[in-house]
């Protein structure tokens, strides 16, 4: 029989939090949403909370037009040497893998191919095309859906910045037709 005796030390708390976004737009988005963060001075330090914060910020950035953003671009540097009970954090946004700055993506145009089928050979030549309220609709033969119905399915509009939160509802609506 083995008996373990645990004597937990005092927990660490977050000291200062410095934001180094390297991009004024990302910096302002972080500051705008900082009130919802759990990574704040005085809060109990937790690696899980840092990871949740990376995911939370990544979701916000993708909803603000940063299509290619992922939590992997958020890095923390920890400093616990200045005070025994607190940890100072630097939240840094790194550049993309290719070395480029993060950029906002804008929807240029929206094309809908209602005849498209994954399982069959889809010839890219179409017989018909119609523009309807920001959608370019391409089809062969008879159009099986009213353009207004296709427009209702798409939550995006040309000229708007990308918003990741609109992707799933758009896909689900089209898939239901």
N, C-alpha and C positions, 0 to 999 in steps of 0.2 A: 504494500500500500504506500502510495506517495501522496504527501500533503503539500500543496502549494500555498504559500502565504503571499498575497499581493499587497503591496503598499503603494497605491497610486500617488503620484506627485500632483502638485497643483496643475490644473490645465493651463495651456497657453491661450492668450487672448490676442486678437489682432490689434496691432499698434497703428502705425500710419499706413495708409494705402495711397500709393502713387500710381497714377495712370500715365502710361507712355504709349499712346495709340499710334503715334507716328503719322496720323492722318486727322485733319481738323474735323471732318465729317464724322468719322468713327468716334473721335473724342467727344463731340457734342452729343452723339447718341448715347454713349456710355453715361455721361453726366445727366442727361435727361431721364434715364431709367435707373439711376443709382439708388433712388429711394426704395426700389423693390429688391435691392441686393441684400444678401445675407453676409456678404463679405465687406463688413464695415468696421471701422475702428471701435473697439470695445466688445465686439462679438467674440464668442468662443471660437478658437481656431479649429478648423476641420478640413482635412484633405477632401472629404466628400463634398463639402460646401463649395470648395474651389472648383471641383469638377462640375457641379451643378451650375455654378456661375458661368463657367465656360460655355456650357450648353445653352443656358438662358440668353447670354449675349449673342451667341451664334444665331439663335432663332430670331432675335430682334434684328440683327444685321441683315439676315436673309429676307426678312419682311420689309426692310427699308431699302431693298434694291441690290444688296451685295450678294448676287446669285451664287458666286463661287466660294463664299465664306464657309469655313468649318471650324469646329472647336479647336482643331489642331493649330490654328493660327494664334491662339491665345496662350500666353506663357506667363507663369508667375516666377518671380525671384523672391526668395525668402531670406530675411535677415533676423536672426535671433540673438545676435551677439551684443546688441546695444542694451537689452533689458532681459533679465531672466524670466519674466512672466509674460512678455509680449513678443509678437513676431511682426516685423514690418514687412509689407508686401509691395512689390512693384508688379503691376499688371501691364504686360507688354503685348502689343499686337504686332506679329511678325509679318513680313511681306509674303506674297504668294510664293509657291515653290519655284516658279520661273523667275523670281526676283522682282516682279512688277508690283506696283502699289495696288491695293484693293480699289475697285471702281464700282460705281453704281451702274447696273444694267437697266436699259430701258427697252420696253417691248416695241420693236420696230413695226411689225405687221403680224396679223393673225391669219393663218391659212387653215381651212378645214377641208378634209377629204372624207366625206361621209361614206364613200364606197370602199375605203381601205380595209383590207383583211390581212391579218398577220399570217395566216396559214396558206395563202395563195400568192401567186406571182402577181404583183401589183405593177402594172405598166404605168409609168409616170405620165404618159400622154393622156390628157383628159379632153373630153368633147365639149364640156360646158364650164363656164366660170361666171360667177356673179358676186358683186360686192354688196354687202348688206350690213349697214350700221357698224362699220369697222372690221367686218369679217370678209375675207376672200374665200368663197366657197367654190371648190372644184369637184366635178363629178362626171360620170359617164352615164349614158342612158337617161333614165328618169330620176329626178331628185326625189329621194324617199322621205326627206324631212323638210318641213317648212323652214325657211331661213330664220324666222322669228324664234322657232324652237332651238335652233343651233345657237342663236345669239344669247338666249336665256341660259344655255349650258356653259357658256364661256364667261368666267368672272373677270377676265383680263380685258383691257382696252389698249389699243395701239397708242403709243406716246407716254404711257404710264411707266413708272419704275417697276421692276420685278418685285413681286410680293409672294414669298414662299407659302404663306398661309392660304392663298387662293388656288394653289396647284391641286391639292387633293380634292376639294369640292368640284373643281372643273373636270378633273379626270373622272370622278364618280358620276357626275351628271352625264357626261358623254357616254360612259360605259353603260348607263342605265337605258340608253336609247336602243 
